[in-house]
Every structure is written in C-alpha cells, then in structure tokens.
C-alpha cells in the first residue's frame, strides 16, 4: 500500500470525525506552547543586550511579549543582523536550502509598504530620520524574527498626509476635543496614572522628543494635548516565531525530518540472512600440532568446559511519531505615552507513540574451555516485549527513552490536539487599560490505550459524534429520551520486530530480526564461531549483544460504531437502555510500520561476555583426547 495514501486515509477519517463533531480546531494551544496565564519575571539575557538591533525593543521590555515568552522557555543562542541573515541558510523539508534573509523578507512584506510611506514624510514633520531595525534571534529549536519601523513625529498632520498608515491610526481623534483637554478634567485614577508617567517615564525620553519639549513649554496639559494629537514616537514592531524545521507539510516532513511514518514500499518482514564471521575452514592435525608425548604440558585451566553467568536486561524504547507545528505572531504599536500589543499563537500536535520495553536474558556470560579444539559455543537469548505502561509512569518512561519534554502530551499513545491563544495589552497615559493574558486550555481528542501484541484486533479509541449533528436524538414527550450515537474509531493488532546482533570483540558476526508476535517469552539460540590456537596457548575473545530499537507493526482498520443511550418513562414503568459500542462497518487501512521515534534511544549494547579457549596438545598423555574438525559456519 502506498504510504502517503494510507496516511491520507487515516487522517481523513479523523478529520471527518472532527467535522461531524463541530468542535473548534483552534480553541487553545497544545501543552507547552502557550505562555503562562500570569506574567513571569524574565531577565534580559546578555546576548540580547549586546545586540544593537534590539536596543529600542529592549528599552520597552514587555514580559508578555513573544520574545520574553521564548526567553523564559529557553536561552537564546545568538542575534543575527541583516548581513548574518544573508550568510545563513535554512534547510527546507525538501532538502533545498534557502537564504534566511529571503525567508525574513517574505515574512514582513506588509511592513515594506510602511517603509515607503514613512520615507515620504517631509523631514520637517519628524525628529530625526525614520529607523528600520531588523534581527533574527536564534533559539535551540526555533527562530524569532523581529522587524521595527520607527519615527518620532513633530507635526502629526503633515506626517499623516504622507503616511496613510499613520493617518488611519490617528483618524478617530477630534482635534477640537484635543485642544480642550486638561489633566485635571481626567478621572481621579487617570490623573494619578498620568502624573506618575510624567514623573517616572517622561524623563527617560530623548531630549529632543516632542513630548519633553511640550513639558518644557507648557507643563502637564501641554504634554497631554501633544499625546492626543499624535506627537512623539510612532513605531510598529512585528515579531514572528517559527520552528527551525520549516514548512511542515505532513508526509514530506515525516520522511525528511521525523523518519518514515509508514512503509514507503511494500516490504516482507522476514528474518535477515545470517551474517557469519568470515573464517577459513580449519582442521586439527595431530601430526602437525602434537609435541613430544614424553615432554607433557602444564595447563592453566581444568580439562573440559565451564559456563557461568547470566545477563538480565529490561530496556525501554519508543516506536512511532509525534509531529506538530507552532507559530507565534505579535504586533506592537508604540505611540506617545503608551502602546498596544496583540500577540497570537497557534499550533497542533498529532502522533502515535508505542512504548516497547524489551525484557530478557542472555546466558552464559563467561565460558572457559581447555581442550584439543573449540567447535564454537551456543548462547541462549530469551526476550519478551511489553507494550503497556501504567498511566502514572508514562512521563517517566518517555524521559528514559529520551523523548523531548514538549512531546510528552500527558503520556498519551494517540495525540490529536490543537489550539490557539490570544494575548493583548493596552497601556496609555501611565495606565494599563486592557490586559488579556492567555489561558492554556487546549482542545484535545488525544487518547491513551494499551497497544496490543498479537491476538484478535482490539479497539484503540473511539471519537463520539454529538447526536445533534447526526439528527439521531431520541425524544417523545417525556416518554423517551436519549440518543443513537455515531462513533468513529480504530481497531488493530500489532507485532514487534527487534533487530539484534551477536558481537565478537565489538564487531557483529550475526545479525537477525526477532519477531515478537505476542507477550510470551521467545527463545533464540545464538552460536559463537570456533576459536583456534596453537597447543599450549590461550586465546580470549570478548562477546556481546546489541539490540536495535524495535519497530511496531500495526494492522489497523477504521471502524464505524453505534451505541444507544436512552431512558424510557411509560407511566410507572421506567427503564434505562445503554449499549456498548457496536461495530457496524470496518475499513481495513493496511499495515503501518511505526519505526523508532525520532529523538529517542536507538539501541542497547552489552559487551562484557568473556570466552576463553586453551588449546591442549592432542599428543600429550594428559589430554587423552582425539582432535576434531572445527565445524564450518553456514
């Protein structure tokens, strides 16, 4: 089955359930995405303080801005200016590399229009020249792009005539009302806030700022009128946060970034052929190996073979995938004596994760043989796959396998969540007028289930569709109430495929795949190759075992289900009807191969086995053994 076709069918079934449910897909952000509901004190890192491109932005530091939110989450690595952007390449999912500067420009096309407007403003209407600040703040897993257009307005009417964006911003103002404005006519709390602004914030403005000039010429009322007219700073600052792994388009991203989700080609999951260590066939010849019988030899080890030791292991792995995309955007309008900031974030999470713990033992871990020859050695490997993890231990399990914390999603095996958040703040005349902090309450249809191993197909999960949407509400004037409810779910069963290798002195001499089709113990016999040595000498080899991360092979079907929930009231007769989900129709989706989850551990290796062979002289009376041919590995 074509992989992308399979993904589309699976995803389409899930989206169909969502459409029927009529739920908002972007109601709130996935866990770990939205900022905290309450502002958190965030210190400005030195790497930002040392960037001249961010000087003006940091002067108005806002602890609920997307930059501050990102700094609270992770430390920034560096700040890139325009020249550094042109030298930096970003790799797309297709493998193509594009210049970061081009990506930056495509993100701020709207601001380019504002550039042209402010450049047309006559110099007499401004204090100084327009300023354009551009930077990219690099974080470990994402990029924050920021661009600012800033002017200081001396003559608002003249400036607005050349810049429609500024004219639109100032349009609600009634100039006659502005000329009558006085501080003592403000509400008492507004008077206190504005006078605090005059005392604490106004002195921080540049000396040539029109608001400071107004203070010098006419006091507090002159400053108030200047602010209302639109004098002073006017700046628009946009921030955009994107993940470093750009252009997540589902299938392409899975293939390039997160490893394949499904089989890209039809495969037969048969055991790989034996890969023996290449050795020439040898035979012991008593005539050539024997020494004088009368001389005899002293041997270090007793005749025969001794075996001992057992390796027991329990190693956690994770198969599957977790994908998601997060985006945060912010625009801030700075004006005389205040600002308006609107921040918005959105994202989704989608994944299927199968915990597979491999429990087993290998024996022996040490063998000593003192004999004429060494025909090789058998090792016994017993292994069991466990796919269930208790709910209170899932996050600990994910931490052990190395999954990124942002991908835990409460430990659910099936992840389907999406959301968005909105934050805004209006600060003017020394007062907070509106403060809306985001609330992280994501919409989610994620489920936790126990991945099956073998046996008949088991239900993974079911999406229940509200009966109001399917017109299946049951009701009859107080006699009957309830519903016939539609559900869309997945059924399936699975097996675990484990690649393993027998190691000799760190190198593989045997590579195989073990199929674990149920939760029972499976036993394999592994054979170490023969050793050869000159009579009277000792040869020692180390051996070990390497387990690759398992693949979970899932045979799945999309299932349409129905259930009845009803209450009967027929006079004094009262009854309750409630059925389980009844499978009505099943659509096979084929086999999905869930490979090791990206970013998690890929193998377990043990190399502490010891094998000793002491070669005895076949002509030595102390041995009294006939030499044997060393068997050839096949």
N, C-alpha and C positions, 0 to 999 in steps of 0.2 A: 504494500500500500504506500502511495506517495505520502511523504512525511507532512508536507505543508497542507495537503488536502485533509489529512487526518486531524491536524491541529485546527484547521478552519471548521471542520465538522464538530469537533469537541467544543470549541469556543462559541460557535454559533448556537449550539444547544443551550449553553449557559446564558448567552445574551438574550436568547428567546425567553428564557425564564425571567430575566430581569425586565424585559419589556412588558411581559404579562403582569409582573408584579407592580409595575408603575412606580417604582421607587426612584428617588433622585440619585443618580450615579455619582454626583459630586456634592454630597451633603457635608462632608467633613474630611479632614486629612487622615491618611493612614498613620498608625502609631509611629512615633519617631520623626514625623515630618513636621507637624505643626509646632509653632513655638509655644512656650508655656503661657497659660492664661494670664498669669501675673508677671509683671516686668521683673526681670532678674538683673541685678547689678553686673555689668560687664565692663571690665577694664579694657582699654585700648592697647593692643599689643604693640611692641616697639616696631615690628616690621611695617605696620600701618602708619605709625607716627613718622617714620623716616621717609615716607613716600610723598613728595611734593604734590603729586596729582590728587592726593586725598586730603590735603591740608584744609581746604574750605569745608569739605564734607565732615571732617572730624571736629571742626570748630563748632558744628551744630550736632554733636553726637546725640543720637536718639537710641535708647536701649531697646526699643521695639522695632527698629528698622531691620530690614532683612540682613544687612551687613552685621549688625550686632547679634542677631539671632544665630547667624552662621558662626561668628566668633565664639559665642557661648557653646556651640556644639563641637567645634574643632579649631585647632590653631592654624592660622594662615601660613603658607609657606613663603610666598613672595608676592610682590606687586609688580605687574608688567605695564610699562608705558607703551606708547604707540610704536616706538622703534622695536621694542621687545616682542610686541604682538606680531609684527611683520616677520620676525625671525622664528616664530613658534608655529609648529604645525600640529593640527588636531586630526586624529585618525577617525574616520567615519566607520560605520559598521561594514561598509563595502570594502574596506581596506584602503580607500582613497584618502590621501592626506590633504587637508586644506589649510590655508593660512588663517591663523587666529584673527588677524586683522579683518579679513573678509567676513568671517562669522560675526565679529563685533559690529561691523558696518551694517550687515543685514538685520541685526537686532535693533538698531537705532535709526531706521530710515525716517521715522516721524520727526525725530529731533533734528535731522538735517534740514527740514523745512524751516524750523525755528531759527537755525543758524543763519539762513539767508535773510530772514526778517530782521533779526537784531543787527545784522551788518548794514542794513539800510537806514537804521536810525541815525539822525544827524548827531554829530559829536556834541553839539550844544545842548542836546537833551539828556546827555549821560554824564556821569562822573567816571572818567577813565574810559577804557575800551571794553568791549564785550570779552568775556572769558569763556574758554571752552576747555573743560577738564575731562580726560579720558583715562581709564585704567581698568585692568583686569586683576582681581585678587584671586590667587590660586590657593585652593584648599586641597587636602588629600584626595577627595573624591568628587569635587565639583569646582566650577568656576563662577565667580561673581563678577559680572561686567557692570561698570558704572560709567555714566556719562552725564555731564552737567553743563548747562548753558546758563551764564550768569551775567547780569547787567546791574548797574546802580543808576536808578532813574532820578534825574534832576527835574525834568519837565515831562510829567505823565501825558499831557495832551499831545505834545509833539511826538513823543516816543510811540504812543498808541496809534498815531496816524500812519506810521511806517511799519508797525508790527501788529497784524491782526490778532495774533495770539494774546498779546498784552491787552489790546483793545477789548477783546472778549472777556478777559479776566477782570477788567475794571468797569465793564459796562453796567453792572447793577447800581453803581454809585450815583446818588443825587447830589450834584455839586452845590446846590443851594442849601441842602441839609448839611453838607460838609462845612460850609462857611459859618453856620450857626453852632457848630459843635463846641462844647466846653466840657472839661473834665468834671467839674462839679455838678454837671447835669447827668452824669452816668449813675447807674445804680451804686449803692454803697460798696458792695463787694467788687464791682468793676473799677471803682475809683481806687480801692486799695491795691488791686492787682496791677493797674496801670502805673500807679506811683511806685510800686515795687519795681516794675520794669524800668521806669525812668532812673531809679536809684541804682539798680544792680546790673541791668543789661545794656542800657543806652551807652554808658561809658566804654563798653567793650567794642563798639562800632569804630570803624576807621574815622580818623579826624575829619576827613572831607565828606563823610556821609551826610546827605541832606537832612536826616533826622537830627543829627548833632548840631547842624547849622540852625535848624529851626529852634532847638532848645536854646541856643545862644542868643537868638534874635527875639524869641517871643515866649519862652517858657513852656509849661506843660500843655497849654491849649494849642500853641503853635505846633508842637510835636504831634498832638492828636489829629489836627487838621492835615498835617503833612502825610501822616499814615493813611488817613481816609482817602486822600487824593491819589495815593499810589506812589508817593515818593519813597526813595530808598531802594533797598535790594529787591530785585525780581529774579528768581532763579528757578529753573526746572531741572530736577535731578532724577534720572531714571536708573534703577538697578534691576538686573536680571540675573537670577541664579539658575544655572543649568548643570546637569551632571557631566562629568568628564567623558563618560561613554555616551556619545551623542547619537541622535537620530535613532531612537529605539523604535524599530518598526516590526516588532514581534519576531517572525521567523528569521529574518536576517540577523537580528541581534542574538537570538538564541544560537545560531550557527557560529557567528563570529566571536561572540563575547562570553556566552554562558554555556558553550558546548551544545551539541545537538539535543533537542528535546525528544525527538522520535527517530526511529530508524530512517536514515536518508535513502537507503536502498534495502530491498528485501534481503534478509540475512537468514542463514541457517545456523542456529546456535548449537553447533556440535562441538565436541571437545577438540581442542587443538592437537595436532600430532605431537608425539613425543619428541623432545629435542635432547638427545643424549650428548654427553661429553664425548668428543671425538678422541678415540684412543685406538692404537693398533692392537689387533688381537695378539696375545702372547701366551706361550705355554712354558711351563717349568720343565726343564730337562734335568733329571737327576744327575746325569753325567757331567753336565757343564756347571751346575750350581753346587754340587756336593764338594765338601772338603774332605780331608783325610779323616776317616772314621775314628782312628785311634786318638786324634787330637781332641775331639769333643769341643763344646762351646758352653759358655756361661750366658744364660738368658735373663733379661730384666723382668719379664712377665711370666706368670704361670702358663703352662700349655693350655690351649683351648681359647674360649671366648667368653668374656664377661660383658653384660649390658646393664646399664642403670640409668636412672634419672627420667623425669617427665617434665615437659613444658606445658603449662596450662595458660591459656590466654582468653581474654574477653575484650574485644576491640570494637569500638563504636565507629560506624560510618554513616554517611547520609547520601542517599540517591535522590535524584530529582532536580528541580529548578525553582528559583524564585526570581521573578522579574518585576520591575517596577520603574516608574519614571516620576520624578519630582521636578516641579518648576515653581519658582517664586519670582514675583514681579512687584516692583514698587515705583511709584512716582511721588515726588515731594515738590510742592510749590512753596518756595520761600518768598515772603513779601515783608514790607516794612512792619516790624514788631510782631511777626508771627510766621506760622507755616501751616500747611495742610499736607498730611501724609496719608496715602492709601496703599496698603500692602495686601497682596493676594497670593495665595499658594494653592497648588492643586497637585494631585498625584494619584497613583493607583498601585496596588500590589496584586500579583497573580502568581500562584505557584502550586506545585505538587511535590511534597517532600516525604520521602520514605526512610525512616530510621531503620538501619540494618546493623545489628550487633552480631559479630561473629564470635561464638564461643567454641573453644575446642582444646585439644591437647595433641602433642607430638611426643612419641617415645620410641626408642630411648634417646637421651640427650648425650650419652657417652658410651663408647664401646671400646674394648681392648681385645685384640686378637693376637695370639702368639702361636703361629702355625707355619706349615710349609708354604701355604698360599692363602690368598684372600679372595673369595669368589664374589664379593660385594655384600651389601648389607641392606636389609629391609627396615624401613621405618613405618610406623603406623600413625596416620593422621586421622583424627576424628573431629568433625566440625558440625556445628548447629547454627542456624540463622534464627535470630529473634527480631521481630519487627514491631513489637509492642513496647511502649514506654509509658509509665504511669504519668498522668497529667501533671502532677506536681513536680516531676523531674525532667520535663521536656526541655525547658530552657537550659538546665544544667547539661543535658545531653548535647544540645546544639552548641553550647560553649566548648564542650570536649572535642567535637569534631571540627571546630574552627569556623563555624558559620558566623558571618558578620552580625553584630547585635541588631542592626537595623532591619535584618531579615528574619528575626525570630517570629514576629507576628503571633505572639502568645503561644507559640509551640504548635499551632495547628498544622495538620498534614496538608489540608487543602486551603489555600489562601485566595480569597477573592474579596478585595476591599478597595474602596476608592473614596475620594473626598476632596474638599477644598476648604480654605479658611480665608477670612477677611479680617483685616485689622486697619483701623484708621485713627487719626488724631488730628484735631484742630486746636491750635494754640494761637491766641491773638491777644494783643493788648495786655500781656502779662498773665493770662488766664487760660487754663485748659477748658475749652468749651465742649468738646466731644472727645471721648477716649473709648474706643472699642477694641478690646483685646480678644484675640482668637480663642476659641474653645475647641479642644481636640476631642471630638466625639465622632469617630469615623463611622460611615456606613460600611457594613461588612456582611458578607454571606460566607465567611470562612467556616470551615468545619474541621473537627477533629475525629479521626476514625482509626481503627486498628487495621493496618494493611494485611490482607490475607496472604497465606502461604499455602498454595495448593488447594485441593478440595473443590467443592461447588462454588460458583460465583456468589460473592457476598455484596450487600448494598454498602456503598461508600457513604453516600449522603443523598438527601432529597431537598430540592427547593419547593416550598409550598407556595402556590399561587393563590392570592386572595380570591375568594369565591365571587366577590362583587365584580371582578374583571372578567370572569368566565360565565357570568349570568347563571350560576348554579347555587344560588341561595335558596334554601327551602323554608317556606313560611306559609301558614294558613291560619289566620285569625285566632291566634292563641292556642291552636290545636297542635301545630307542628312548627318547630323552629330548628334551624341548623343549616347545614350546607353539604353539598357534594364537592369535595376539594380536589383540584388537579395538582399533581406534583411532577417535577422533572428531576431525575436523579441518575446516578451512575452505579452500575454493578460491575464487579470484576473479581478476578483472582490473579495471583501472582506467583512467580518463582524468582529465586535469587541465583545469579550467576557470579561465581567468585574466581577470578584468575589467581593462580598461585604458582610459585616456582620453588624447586628444590635447589639449594645453593651449596656449592663446594668452594671453600676459600673465597666466598663472596661472589662467585660467578654462577649463573644458572646452568644446571645440567639437565633440567627437566622443567618444562612449562606446560601447564594444563589449565583447564577451566572446570570447576566443580559446579554442577547444577544441584541446587538445594530446592527441591520441589515441595517440601513440607517442613514442618517444625521438628522432625526427628533428627537424631544424630546420623551423620553419614560418615562412612569409613573408607579411607583410601590407603593403599599400600604404596609407599614410595621407595625406590631402590637406589641406593648409593652405588656408584660404579666401583669395580675392583681396584685394589691397590697392589702395586708390585714393589719389591725391594730386594736387594742383594742379601743372601743369607747372613745372619748375624747383625743386620742393621734394622733400624726402626724408622718408620715413616708415619708422620702425623698430618692429618687433614682436619680443617675446621669445616663444619657444615651448618646449614641453617634453613630457614623458611621465610619466604616473602609472600604476603597476601596483598593482592591489589584491591582497591576499593570495589565493592560489588556493584553490579548492575541489577536493577529490579525490573523484571519483565512483566508487564501488566496487560492482561487481556480484558478489555473493557467494553461495555455496552451502555448506550444511553437508553433510559427506561422511562416510559410514561406511566404514572401511577395515579390511582384514585383512592380516596377514602371518604367515608360517610361519618359525619358527626351530627347527631340530631337528638332533639328532645320531643317526646310525644306526651300530649296532655289531652286525653279523650275522656272528658268528665272526671270521674275519680280515678281513672286509670292513668298512671304515669310510668313512662318507660324512657330509657336512655339507650341510644344506639351509637356505637363508636367502633368502627372497624380499623384494623391496621392498614397500612398502605398496601394496596393490591396492584401488582404489576399487570398492566394491560397490554403494552406493546414494548418490545425490546429491539433496538437497532444496534447491531454489532459495529464497533468502531475499530476493531482490529487490535493489534499488539503495539503497545508503547514501550520502548526501551528507555527507562529512566537511568541515565548514566550518573556517575558520581557528581554530586552537587558542586558547582563552581565555588572555589574558595575554601573547600573543606579538605580534610586529610585524604591522601590518595593511596596510602599503603601502610602496612605494618611489616616490620622485618626483625628477625631474630637470627643471630649469627654465632651463638655460643656453643653449638654442638662440637664435640671433640671425638675424633676417631683415630685410634692408634693401631698400627699393624707392625708386628715384629716378625720378620721372616726367619724361619728356622731352616737349618741345613738338613735336607732330606737324607743325607748320608750319615748324619750324626745319630749314634745309637740312642741318644736321649730323646729323640723325637719319635722314632719308630713310626713315621707316617709316610704314606705314599703321596707323591706330588699329584696335583690335579690341574687340569687345564683351567685357565681363567675364562669364565664364560663371556661371550660377546654380547654386548647390549644390542637390543633390536628396537 
